[in-house]
Amino acid sequence: MSTKTNEWITLTELQLLRLVGPYPEAADAEKQVEKIKGAGHVVSIFYSGFNGFSVLDENDPKQFQLALSLRQRAKPWKSWSEA
């Protein structure tokens, strides 16, 4: 059984940018954010230790519903620099 948590955390774009160094997969998530925003769409960013980063396009009806579901149970991310 994995020791990684399945708890979801919601992130802002700035918080995601701060994670690019320590989490190499954050760079891929940032590319997805730029692509979605480049299309003029609204983006939501989530992370869990078990599932990794999830970048959702809220202008897509299915992704919007998923973002709503995740947002209901996700906690905001707090970094040591924001405390």
Phi, psi and omega in degrees: 000138182286144177268359179287145181278146177264005180291134180269143177234138177262140184235152169270169177297319179298317178297319177299316179300323179292339182269353184302320179292303183290335181238096182305329180291345177293332178296320177294320178297320179296323177297320178295319178301312181299321180295315181294314179294326178298333177275001180080020183260166179268136184243146172235141183236130179227159178214141167220148180299330182278320186259345182080206182275143175229118179248121186242140177267108184287353175277348174270123185305318180292317179291327177297315179296319178296318179298318177300315180297314180294320182297327180295329183249353181281149175256150176290145179278132177239122177263163179300330182282345180262352185288000000 
